[in-house]
C-alpha cells in the first residue's frame, strides 16, 4: 500500500514538475540574477578593490572574507616576486607601525619587532630588491606634511605605495579637546592636495582609525574614546574625498581595518593595539590590493580586471553566435512550413484532415539546436567564472558544513529506492547509484573545503579511486564479453568523455590537464583498449573453448602491471613520454607534466584491480559458482556470512587507518596499494545479501547518470575561480545561495549530458566510411586549434 502511494505521489509530481520545466525555471533564474547583478554593479560600482578596502566579514574566527571577491594568501616567494624593485612607505603612529611589521613579515617572517619604537624603521631585502620603510609621524601636522611634500617634487624618487594614518596621539596629547579636532581638520586639509598629487603616480592609502576597547585602556589613554575616533574618521573621509572637485579622489580609504577591529579588539592586550592575527589580515589585504593585478592569482579575484578575450575565445564566441542565429532561422522556416502543412481542408467534404505523424527531426536541426543550447550554457559559464558579473567567496571548512549535507543526501537516497531490473553483481542500476552518491559526496567535499581535514581527504581519495575501478571493470567487461574492438566504440567513448572538456578548454582558456579526471579516465580507457586489442585478442568466447587463453590473458595483465610499476617508479621516463609533442599540449600544466604524473601515480593500480576483479567475477559467473537470483545470497550462507564479516572489518580498518593519518604525503604513498581494500569491501557488502542486490536508490542513480558532467561543471558554475572559491549568486544568504546555485548547476549538467548524447549520434556515425570522414575533420580541427594555441602562447610571452 505504501509503495502504491509512493508511486502515485511521484507520478503526480512528475505531471506538474518535470526535468524540462526545471530547466526553464533555471533559465529564468539565471536571467533574473544576471539583470540584478548588472544593475547592482552599475549602481554600486564595478571596482572590487573598493569592496576589499571597505567591507567584509569573518568566516569563523580568523578567516576574513571580503564582500563579493576572494582574497589570496600570499606566500613569501609570491610577495617578493610582486614587490621586486618596489618601495613601500608607512607613515603614522604606533598602529601604522604594527601594520608595517605585519606587512614586512609577509616578505620576511624572521623580521623582529625591536629597537626604538618612536623612530623611523627601515627594512630592505637586497636580494629581492624590496624596500619598506616606517616613518614615525604620530600626528597629522607640519612634520608629516613636510615628509609628504618632499615626495611630490619631480626630482625625488617616490614610493610606489604610501600607507598613512594618525589620530589617537592628537586625541591623547590634547585630552580629546574640540580644538584638537579642528586643528586636525585644518592639517589634513593642507596635506590632502599633496596626497592627491602623489596618488596620480603612486598607490596612496589613508588608514582610518580602528575602534578601541575602552575598558582595557590605561588611565593616560582614557580620553581616546570610540566617539572621538568616529569624529576624526568622519573628518578624514569628508576632507580627503572632497579634495578633487570634479572627479573621484585617487586617495583610497583603508576602512576595512575598522570592521576587523570591531570583531577582534576585545582580544587586545592594552585596548588600543589590535591582536597580531587582525594586523596580519590587514597586511594581507594591502598585499592583495597591490599584487593581485600584477600576479593575477586564481584565488585572488579582488582587484583583478576581467581577463581579455583570447583569439580562440573570440572565434568560439563567433561560432556559437552563428549557431544561435542559424538555429533561429531554421526554427522560423520550419515552424512556418509546419503551420502550412498542419491542417488542410477537404474542399469537397468541408472536413479538416490532421497530420498524425510528425516529420522526423533532421540531423542538421539537432546539430544547430545542440550548439545553440551549448552556446547559451557556455555564456553562463563565462559569466560565472571569467566575467566579473557574479560574486565569489573563499571556502571555509567546518565539520558541520560537510557532515550535515552528507546526512541529508543519505536520507534522501534511502527514501527514493526501487527494485532493480536484474540482480547481478554491479548491475547497471547499482553502478549508477554508486557513481551518484560518490559524486554528491565529492561535490560536498569540494564546496565545503574539506580537503583541509585529512581523514575526509583520504576517504575522498578512495571515492576517486572507485570511479577508476569502475572504469577498469566496465570497459574490461565490455571488451571481454562483446569482443567489439571497432573504431566506432572507441570514438563513442572518447567523444562522450572529452567533448565537454574540450569545449571548456576553448571557452574558459584552460589547459586540458586542468580538468585532470577526464585525461585520467581517457588514458586508462586507451590502456585497457590497447591491452585487450593487441595480438593475441583474447575474449570470453575464445577462452571458453580453451582454458589456455585464460592464462594468456593473465600474462597480458601481468605485463600491464609491470609497465605500471616501471612508470610509477621512473618519473624521468614518464615525463619524457608525456613531454613529447603533441602529448605535452594535453598533459602539461604550468609548463611541466609533474601534476599529471602525480595524479596518475596516486591511483596507478586501481584500474588494474578493476580489470582483474571483472575477469575473476565473469569467470566465476560463467562456471555458475555465484547465486545471483532475486533475494538469494551470493554464496552459501556460511561463506556469505564469513565474507560479510571480513568485508565489514576491512572496511572499518581502512577508515580507522585513514582517520589516524597525520601526514598527507605518507598517506598518499600508501593509498595506491590499500585503496582497493575498501572498494572491494564495499562491493561485497553491497552484493552478497540478495535483498541488497535487489534494490537501488533511484535518487543516487539519477545523479550517477550525469556524474561526469557534474564533476566537470562544478569547476566553473558551482564553485568559482577554477574550484578555489564558491560562486555567489545571492549575496548575504549562504543557504539560499547554495540552493539556487545548486539547482541551476544540476539543470545545466543534465542538459549538457543530453547535448553530448545527441551530438555523439551525429558526429560519430556507425558507418565506417562516414566515420573516417568525420575523424579527418576532427583531426583538422585539432590541428588548427594547436596552431592557434601556439600563436596565443607566443603572443603572451
C-alpha positions in Angstrom: 0.0 0.0 0.0 2.8 2.4 0.9 4.6 1.5 -2.3 1.5 2.3 -4.3 1.0 5.6 -2.5 4.7 6.5 -3.2 4.4 5.7 -6.9 1.1 7.6 -7.3 2.7 10.6 -5.5 5.7 10.5 -7.7 3.6 10.3 -10.8 1.6 13.3 -9.6 4.8 15.4 -9.0 6.2 14.4 -12.4 2.9 15.5 -14.0 3.3 19.1 -12.8 7.1 19.4 -12.5 9.3 17.7 -15.0 13.1 18.0 -15.8 12.1 20.2 -18.7 10.1 22.6 -16.5 13.0 22.6 -14.0 15.4 23.7 -16.8 13.0 26.5 -17.9 12.9 27.7 -14.2 16.7 27.6 -14.1 16.9 29.7 -17.2 14.5 32.3 -15.8 16.5 32.4 -12.6 19.8 32.9 -14.5 18.3 35.8 -16.5 16.9 37.5 -13.4 20.1 37.1 -11.4 22.2 38.4 -14.3 19.9 41.5 -14.6 20.0 42.1 -10.8 23.8 41.8 -10.6 24.3 44.1 -13.6 22.0 46.7 -12.0 23.9 46.3 -8.7 27.3 46.8 -10.4 26.0 49.9 -12.3 24.6 51.4 -9.1 27.3 50.4 -6.6 30.3 50.4 -8.9 32.3 47.6 -10.5 35.5 48.0 -8.6 36.2 45.0 -6.3 39.1 46.9 -4.8 36.6 49.2 -3.0 34.9 46.2 -1.5 38.2 44.8 -0.4 39.2 48.0 1.3 35.8 48.8 2.9 33.7 45.7 3.6 33.7 42.0 4.6 33.1 39.6 7.4 34.8 36.8 9.3 34.3 33.2 8.3 34.9 31.5 11.7 37.5 33.2 13.9 40.4 34.2 11.7 39.4 33.9 8.0 38.4 37.2 6.5 36.0 37.2 3.6 35.9 40.5 1.6 32.5 41.4 0.1 32.0 39.9 -3.4 35.5 38.7 -4.1 38.3 36.3 -3.0 41.4 37.2 -1.1 44.7 35.3 -1.9 47.0 34.4 0.9 50.4 35.4 -0.4 53.5 33.3 0.2 57.0 34.7 0.7 58.1 34.0 -2.8 55.0 35.5 -4.3 55.3 38.6 -2.2 58.9 39.1 -3.2 58.1 38.5 -6.9 55.3 41.1 -6.8 57.3 43.8 -4.9 60.6 43.4 -6.7 62.2 46.9 -7.3 59.4 48.5 -5.2 59.5 51.0 -2.4 56.6 51.0 0.2 56.3 53.7 2.8 54.2 53.6 6.0 53.7 56.9 7.7 51.9 57.4 11.0 51.7 56.3 14.7 52.1 53.0 16.6 49.1 51.4 14.9 50.6 52.1 11.5 53.9 50.7 12.8 52.1 47.5 13.7 50.7 47.3 10.2 54.2 47.9 8.9 55.6 45.0 10.9 52.9 42.6 9.7 53.4 43.6 6.1 57.2 43.1 6.3 56.7 39.6 7.9 54.9 38.5 4.7 58.2 39.1 2.9 60.5 38.0 5.8 58.8 36.1 8.7 62.0 36.3 10.7 61.9 40.1 10.9 61.7 41.1 14.6 59.9 44.0 16.3 62.7 45.6 18.2 64.5 48.9 18.6 63.2 52.3 19.5 59.5 52.4 18.7 59.3 56.1 18.3 61.8 56.3 15.4 61.9 55.5 11.7 62.3 51.8 11.0 63.8 50.7 7.7 63.6 47.3 6.0 65.3 46.2 2.8 65.7 42.8 1.1 68.6 43.4 -1.2 68.2 40.0 -3.0 64.6 40.7 -3.9 65.3 44.5 -4.2 62.4 45.3 -1.9 62.4 48.4 0.3 59.8 49.0 3.0 60.1 52.0 5.4 58.2 53.1 8.5 58.3 56.8 9.1 57.3 57.9 12.7 54.8 60.7 12.4 52.2 60.1 15.1 50.2 63.3 14.3 48.8 64.9 11.2 50.9 68.1 11.4 53.6 70.1 9.7 56.1 67.3 10.2 54.0 64.8 8.3 53.2 67.4 5.7 56.8 68.1 5.0 57.6 64.4 4.6 54.9 64.0 2.1 55.7 67.3 0.3 59.3 66.1 -0.4 57.9 63.2 -2.4 55.8 65.5 -4.6 58.9 67.1 -6.0 59.8 65.9 -9.5 63.5 65.2 -8.7 62.8 62.9 -5.8 62.1 59.1 -6.2 58.5 58.5 -5.0 57.4 55.3 -3.1 55.3 53.0 -5.1 52.9 52.6 -2.2 52.2 55.0 0.6 50.1 53.9 3.7 49.4 56.8 6.1 47.1 57.4 9.0 47.1 59.0 12.5 44.7 60.4 15.1 45.0 58.8 18.5 48.1 60.8 19.5 46.2 64.0 18.8 43.3 62.9 21.0 45.7 61.8 23.8 48.0 64.8 23.8 45.2 67.4 23.7 43.0 65.4 26.1 40.3 64.9 23.4 39.5 68.6 23.1 37.4 70.0 20.2 40.2 72.4 19.4 42.4 69.5 18.6 39.8 68.1 16.2 39.6 71.5 14.5 43.3 71.6 14.1 43.3 68.0 12.8 40.8 69.1 10.1 43.0 72.0 9.1 46.1 69.9 8.9 44.5 67.1 6.9 43.0 69.7 4.6 46.6 71.1 3.9 48.0 67.7 3.1 45.1 66.4 1.1 46.2 68.1 -2.2 49.7 66.6 -1.7 48.3 63.1 -1.2 46.1 63.6 -4.3 49.1 64.6 -6.3 51.1 61.6 -5.2 48.1 59.3 -5.9 48.5 60.1 -9.6 51.7 58.2 -9.8 51.7 56.0 -6.6 49.1 54.0 -4.7 48.1 56.1 -1.6 46.0 54.7 1.2 44.7 56.6 4.2 44.1 54.2 7.1 41.0 55.1 9.2 41.3 54.7 12.9 40.3 51.4 14.5 37.9 51.4 17.5 39.4 50.9 21.0 38.3 48.7 23.8 37.7 51.4 26.4 37.6 49.0 29.4 41.2 48.0 28.8 42.7 51.4 28.2 45.2 52.7 30.7 44.5 55.9 32.6 46.6 58.1 30.3 44.6 56.8 27.3 41.0 57.1 28.8 40.3 60.2 26.7 40.7 58.0 23.5 37.0 57.1 23.1 35.2 55.5 20.1 33.1 58.6 19.9 36.2 60.7 19.3 37.7 58.2 16.9 34.5 58.3 14.8 34.6 62.1 14.7 38.3 62.0 13.4 37.4 59.4 10.9 34.5 61.4 9.6 36.7 64.4 9.2 39.4 62.5 7.3 36.8 60.9 4.9 34.9 64.1 4.1 38.1 66.1 3.5 40.1 63.5 1.5 37.0 62.6 -0.6 36.4 66.2 -1.4 40.0 67.1 -2.3 39.1 66.9 -6.0 36.2 68.9 -7.2 35.1 67.3 -10.4 36.2 63.7 -10.0 36.6 60.9 -7.5 39.5 61.1 -5.2 42.5 58.9 -6.0 43.4 58.6 -2.4 41.9 55.3 -1.2 40.3 54.9 2.2 41.5 51.8 4.1 38.4 51.4 6.2 38.2 47.7 6.3 40.5 47.5 9.4 37.7 49.2 11.4 35.5 46.2 10.6 38.2 43.7 11.5 38.9 45.6 14.8 35.2 45.6 15.8 35.4 41.8 15.9 38.8 41.4 17.5 39.6 44.4 19.7 38.4 42.6 22.8 41.5 40.3 22.3 43.7 43.4 22.5 46.3 43.5 25.3 46.0 47.2 26.0 42.7 48.1 24.4 44.4 50.3 21.7 46.5 48.0 19.6 45.0 45.1 17.6 45.9 41.4 18.2 48.5 40.0 15.8 46.0 38.0 13.7 44.0 41.1 12.9 47.1 43.0 11.8 48.1 40.1 9.6 44.7 40.2 7.9 45.0 44.0 7.3 48.5 43.5 5.9 47.3 40.7 3.6 44.5 42.9 2.3 47.1 45.6 1.4 49.2 42.9 -0.4 46.1 41.8 -2.3 45.2 45.4 -3.3 48.6 45.9 -4.9 49.7 42.5 -6.1 46.5 40.9 -7.4 46.6 43.0 -10.6 50.3 42.1 -11.1 50.4 38.4 -10.3 46.8 37.6 -11.1 46.4 34.6 -8.6 43.5 32.4 -9.4 42.1 32.6 -5.9 42.6 36.3 -5.6 39.7 37.8 -7.6 39.7 41.1 -5.7 41.2 44.0 -7.7 41.7 41.8 -10.7 40.4 43.1 -14.1 38.4 40.9 -16.3 40.9 38.9 -18.5 40.9 39.9 -22.1 39.4 37.5 -24.7 41.9 35.3 -26.5 41.8 34.7 -30.2 40.4 31.2 -29.7 37.7 32.5 -27.3 36.7 35.2 -29.9 36.4 32.5 -32.6 34.4 30.3 -30.2 32.0 33.2 -29.5 31.5 33.8 -33.2 30.8 30.1 -33.8 28.2 29.9 -31.1 26.6 33.2 -32.2 26.3 31.9 -35.7 24.9 28.6 -34.4 22.2 30.5 -32.4 21.3 32.7 -35.4 21.3 29.6 -37.7 19.0 27.7 -35.4 16.6 30.6 -35.0 16.4 31.0 -38.9 15.9 27.2 -39.2 13.3 27.2 -36.5 11.3 30.1 -38.0 11.3 28.5 -41.5 10.4 25.0 -40.1 7.6 26.5 -38.0 6.0 28.3 -40.9 6.2 25.2 -43.1 4.7 23.1 -40.3 1.8 25.6 -39.9 1.0 25.4 -43.6 1.1 21.6 -43.5 -0.6 21.2 -40.1 -4.1 21.1 -41.4 -5.6 21.0 -44.9 -9.3 21.4 -45.6 -11.0 18.9 -47.8 -12.9 21.2 -50.2 -15.4 18.6 -51.1 -16.4 17.4 -47.6 -15.5 20.5 -45.7 -13.7 18.4 -43.1 -10.3 19.1 -41.7 -7.6 16.5 -42.0 -4.8 16.5 -39.5 -1.3 15.2 -39.9 -0.9 12.4 -37.4 2.8 11.6 -38.0 5.3 14.4 -37.2 8.1 14.6 -39.7 11.4 13.2 -38.4 13.9 15.7 -37.0 16.8 16.2 -39.3 20.4 15.8 -38.2 21.1 19.5 -39.2 18.3 20.7 -36.9 19.7 18.6 -34.0 23.2 19.9 -34.6 22.1 23.5 -34.7 19.8 23.1 -31.7 22.6 21.4 -29.7 25.2 24.1 -30.5 22.6 26.8 -29.8 21.9 25.5 -26.3 25.6 24.8 -25.7 26.4 28.4 -26.7 23.9 29.8 -24.2 25.3 27.4 -21.5 28.9 28.4 -22.3 27.9 32.1 -21.9 26.7 31.3 -18.4 30.0 29.5 -17.7 31.9 32.6 -18.8 29.7 35.0 -16.8 30.2 32.9 -13.7 34.0 32.4 -13.7 35.6 34.8 -16.2 33.4 38.0 -16.4 33.2 39.9 -13.1 29.4 39.7 -13.1 28.7 37.3 -10.2 30.4 37.3 -6.9 32.9 34.8 -5.5 33.9 33.9 -2.0 36.6 31.9 -0.3 35.8 28.4 1.1 35.8 27.8 4.9 35.7 24.3 6.3 33.8 23.3 9.4 32.7 19.8 10.3 29.0 20.8 10.1 29.3 22.2 6.6 30.5 18.8 5.4 28.7 16.2 7.5 25.2 17.7 7.8 24.7 17.8 3.9 26.1 14.2 3.8 23.4 13.0 6.3 20.8 15.0 4.3 21.5 13.3 1.0 21.9 9.9 2.6 18.3 10.2 4.0 17.0 11.3 0.5 18.9 8.4 -1.2 17.4 5.8 1.2 13.9 7.3 0.8 13.9 7.0 -3.0 14.5 3.3 -3.5 13.2 0.9 -6.2 13.6 -2.7 -7.3 16.4 -3.4 -9.8 15.7 -4.9 -13.2 18.4 -7.5 -12.7 20.1 -8.9 -9.6 23.6 -9.4 -10.9 26.7 -8.1 -9.1 27.4 -4.5 -10.1 24.3 -4.3 -12.4 23.7 -1.1 -14.3 21.3 0.5 -11.7 23.7 -0.3 -8.9 26.8 1.2 -10.7 24.7 4.3 -11.5 23.7 4.5 -7.8 27.4 4.1 -6.8 28.6 6.8 -9.1 25.7 9.1 -7.9 26.3 9.0 -4.2 30.1 9.2 -4.7 29.7 12.3 -6.9 27.4 14.0 -4.4 29.9 13.4 -1.6 32.7 14.7 -3.8 30.7 17.8 -4.6 30.0 18.5 -0.9 33.7 17.8 -0.2 34.8 20.4 -2.7 32.3 23.2 -1.8 32.9 22.8 2.0 36.7 23.0 1.6 37.1 19.6 3.4 40.4 18.9 1.8 42.0 20.6 4.8 40.7 17.8 7.1 43.0 14.8 6.4 40.6 11.9 7.3 37.9 13.3 4.9 40.6 13.8 2.2 41.7 10.2 2.4 38.2 8.8 2.1 37.5 11.1 -0.9 40.7 9.7 -2.5 39.0 6.2 -2.2 35.9 7.5 -4.0 38.0 8.9 -6.9 39.8 5.5 -7.0 36.4 3.8 -7.0 35.5 5.7 -10.2 38.7 4.5 -11.8 38.0 1.0 -10.5 34.6 1.1 -12.3 36.4 2.3 -15.5 38.6 -0.8 -15.4 35.7 -3.1 -14.5 33.2 -1.7 -17.0 35.4 -1.4 -20.1 37.2 -4.8 -19.5 33.7 -6.4 -19.1 32.5 -4.9 -22.4 35.6 -5.9 -24.4 35.8 -9.4 -22.8 32.1 -10.2 -23.4 31.3 -8.4 -26.7 34.7 -8.6 -28.4 33.9 -5.3 -30.1 37.3 -3.6 -30.8 35.9 -1.5 -33.6 36.8 2.2 -34.1 33.2 3.2 -33.6 33.2 2.0 -30.0 36.5 3.8 -29.2 35.4 7.1 -30.8 32.0 7.0 -29.0 33.7 6.6 -25.6 36.4 9.2 -26.3 33.8 11.7 -27.5 31.5 11.3 -24.5 34.4 11.6 -22.1 36.1 14.6 -23.7 33.5 16.7 -25.6 32.6 19.0 -22.7 36.2 19.4 -21.5 37.4 20.3 -25.0 34.7 23.0 -25.2 35.6 24.3 -21.8 39.3 24.4 -22.6 38.4 26.7 -25.5 35.8 28.9 -23.8 37.4 29.2 -20.4 41.0 29.3 -21.7 42.3 26.4 -19.6 44.7 23.5 -20.5 43.3 20.0 -20.9 45.2 18.7 -17.8 43.4 21.3 -15.7 40.3 19.0 -15.7 42.6 16.2 -14.5 40.0 13.5 -14.1 39.0 13.4 -17.8 42.6 12.9 -19.0 42.9 10.2 -16.4 39.9 8.1 -17.4 40.7 8.8 -21.1 44.3 7.5 -20.8 43.2 4.5 -18.8 40.4 3.6 -21.3 43.1 3.6 -24.1 45.4 1.5 -21.9 42.5 -1.1 -21.4 41.7 -1.0 -25.1 45.3 -1.4 -26.3 45.9 -4.2 -23.7 43.0 -6.2 -24.9 43.0 -5.3 -28.6 46.7 -6.2 -29.3 47.6 -9.6 -30.5 46.5 -12.1 -29.4 43.0 -10.7 -28.9 41.5 -12.8 -26.1 37.8 -12.6 -25.5 35.4 -14.7 -23.4 34.0 -16.6 -26.5 37.5 -17.7 -27.5 38.6 -18.5 -23.9 35.6 -20.7 -23.2 36.8 -23.2 -25.8 40.3 -23.5 -24.3 41.4 -22.6 -20.7 44.9 -21.8 -22.1 43.5 -18.4 -23.3 42.7 -17.5 -19.7 46.4 -18.0 -18.9 47.3 -15.8 -21.9 45.0 -13.0 -20.6 46.6 -13.2 -17.2 50.0 -12.8 -18.8 48.8 -9.7 -20.6 47.5 -8.3 -17.3 50.8 -9.2 -15.6 52.7 -7.3 -18.4 50.4 -4.3 -17.9 51.1 -4.3 -14.1 54.9 -4.5 -14.9 54.6 -1.4 -17.1 52.6 0.5 -14.5 55.2 -0.3 -11.8 58.0 0.8 -14.1 56.4 4.2 -14.9 55.4 4.8 -11.3 58.9 4.5 -10.1 60.6 6.1 -13.1 59.4 9.7 -13.1 62.0 10.6 -15.8 60.7 8.0 -18.3 57.1 9.0 -17.6 57.9 12.7 -18.1 59.8 12.1 -21.3 56.9 10.2 -22.8 54.3 12.8 -22.0 56.6 15.8 -22.7 56.7 14.8 -26.3 54.6 16.9 -28.7 51.6 16.8 -29.1 51.2 15.0 -25.7 52.8 17.9 -24.0 50.0 20.2 -25.1 47.5 18.0 -23.4 49.2 17.0 -20.2 51.4 20.0 -19.3 50.2 22.3 -16.5 52.3 25.4 -15.6 55.0 24.3 -18.1 55.6 20.7 -16.9 53.9 17.4 -16.6 54.6 16.8 -12.8 50.9 17.4 -11.9 49.9 14.7 -14.4 52.5 12.3 -13.1 51.3 12.9 -9.5 47.6 12.4 -10.4 48.3 9.3 -12.5 50.6 7.8 -9.8 48.1 8.4 -7.0 45.7 5.8 -8.4 48.0 3.8 -10.5 46.9 0.3 -9.6 43.2 0.7 -9.1 42.2 0.3 -12.8 44.2 -2.9 -13.0 42.4 -4.0 -9.9 39.1 -3.3 -11.6 40.1 -5.3 -14.7 41.3 -8.2 -12.5 38.1 -8.2 -10.5 36.0 -8.2 -13.7 37.9 -11.2 -15.0 37.5 -13.2 -11.8 33.9 -12.3 -11.4 33.0 -13.2 -15.0 34.9 -16.5 -14.7 33.0 -17.4 -11.5 29.7 -16.3 -13.1 30.4 -18.5 -16.2 31.1 -21.5 -14.0 27.8 -20.8 -12.1 29.6 -20.6 -8.8 27.7 -17.5 -7.9 24.0 -17.4 -6.9 22.6 -14.2 -8.4 18.9 -15.0 -8.2 16.5 -12.5 -6.6 16.8 -12.5 -2.8 19.5 -15.2 -2.8 22.9 -14.6 -1.1 25.8 -14.6 -3.5 27.4 -17.7 -1.9 26.3 -20.3 0.6 25.1 -18.9 3.9 28.3 -19.8 5.8 30.6 -18.4 3.1 28.4 -15.3 2.7 28.4 -14.6 6.4 32.2 -15.1 6.6 32.9 -12.8 3.6 30.5 -10.2 5.0 32.3 -10.2 8.4 35.7 -9.9 6.7 34.4 -7.1 4.4 33.0 -5.1 7.3 36.2 -5.5 9.3 38.3 -4.5 6.3 36.1 -1.5 5.6 36.3 -0.2 9.2 40.0 -1.0 9.4 40.7 1.2 6.4 38.6 4.0 7.9 40.4 3.8 11.2 43.7 4.0 9.4 42.6 6.9 7.2 41.3 8.7 10.2 44.6 8.3 12.1 46.6 9.7 9.2 48.9 12.5 10.3 50.9 13.3 7.1 49.2 13.7 3.7 52.4 12.8 1.7 52.9 9.5 3.6 49.2 8.5 3.3 49.2 9.3 -0.4 52.2 7.0 -0.8 50.3 4.1 0.7 47.0 4.9 -0.9 47.5 3.2 -4.3 48.1 -0.1 -2.7 45.4 -0.1 0.0 42.5 1.8 -1.6 41.3 -1.4 -3.2 40.6 -2.9 0.2 37.8 -0.5 1.0 36.5 -0.7 -2.6 36.3 -4.5 -2.6 34.8 -4.5 0.9 32.0 -2.1 -0.2 31.3 -4.3 -3.3 30.9 -7.4 -1.2 28.8 -5.7 1.5 26.5 -4.3 -1.2 26.2 -7.5 -3.3 26.5 -10.6 -1.0 23.0 -10.2 0.6 20.3 -10.9 -2.0 17.9 -8.2 -0.8 20.7 -5.6 -1.1 21.3 -6.5 -4.8 17.5 -6.4 -5.5 17.1 -2.7 -4.6 18.8 0.5 -5.6 18.4 4.2 -4.9 16.8 5.9 -7.9 17.8 9.3 -6.4 21.5 8.4 -6.4 21.2 6.6 -9.8 19.8 9.8 -11.4 22.8 11.7 -10.4 25.1 8.8 -11.3 23.9 9.0 -15.0 25.2 12.6 -15.2 28.2 12.2 -12.8 30.8 13.1 -15.3 29.0 16.4 -16.3 28.5 17.2 -12.6 32.2 16.7 -11.9 33.3 18.9 -14.7 30.7 21.7 -14.5 31.4 22.2 -10.8 34.7 23.8 -11.7 33.0 27.0 -13.0 29.3 27.2 -12.2 29.0 25.9 -8.7 32.5 26.6 -7.4 34.4 29.6 -8.6 37.9 30.8 -9.5 38.7 27.4 -11.0 37.4 25.5 -7.9 39.3 27.7 -5.4 36.2 29.5 -4.2 32.4 29.4 -4.2 30.1 31.1 -6.7 27.8 33.7 -5.1 24.6 34.3 -7.0 22.6 35.6 -3.9 24.9 37.6 -1.5 24.1 37.8 2.2 22.3 34.5 2.4 24.6 31.5 2.1 21.9 28.8 2.5 19.6 30.3 -0.2 22.6 30.9 -2.5 23.7 27.2 -2.3 20.1 26.1 -3.0 19.7 28.3 -6.1 23.2 27.8 -7.5 22.9 24.0 -7.0 19.6 23.9 -8.8 21.0 25.8 -11.8 24.2 23.7 -11.7 22.3 20.4 -11.8 20.0 21.5 -14.6 22.9 22.7 -16.7 24.8 19.4 -16.1 21.8 17.4 -17.1 21.3 19.4 -20.3 24.9 19.1 -21.3 24.6 15.3 -20.8 21.7 15.3 -23.3 23.6 17.6 -25.7 26.6 15.3 -25.6 24.5 12.2 -26.3 22.7 13.9 -29.2 25.9 15.2 -30.8 27.6 11.8 -30.3 24.9 10.2 -32.5 25.6 12.7 -35.3 29.4 13.3 -35.1 30.2 9.6 -34.5 28.1 7.6 -37.0 28.1 3.8 -37.2 29.0 3.8 -40.9 32.8 3.4 -41.1 33.3 5.5 -44.3 31.3 8.4 -42.8 33.1 8.0 -39.5 36.5 8.2 -41.2 35.5 11.5 -42.9 34.3 12.9 -39.6 37.6 11.8 -37.9 39.5 13.6 -40.7 37.5 16.8 -40.0 38.1 16.4 -36.2 41.8 15.9 -36.8 41.9 19.1 -38.9 40.0 21.0 -36.2 42.6 19.9 -33.5 45.5 20.8 -35.8 44.0 24.3 -36.3 43.5 24.5 -32.5 47.1 23.6 -31.8 48.3 26.2 -34.3 46.1 28.9 -32.8 47.2 27.8 -29.3 50.9 28.1 -30.3 50.2 31.6 -31.7 48.5 32.6 -28.4 51.3 31.3 -26.3 53.9 33.3 -28.3 51.9 36.5 -28.0 51.5 36.0 -24.2 55.3 35.5 -23.8 
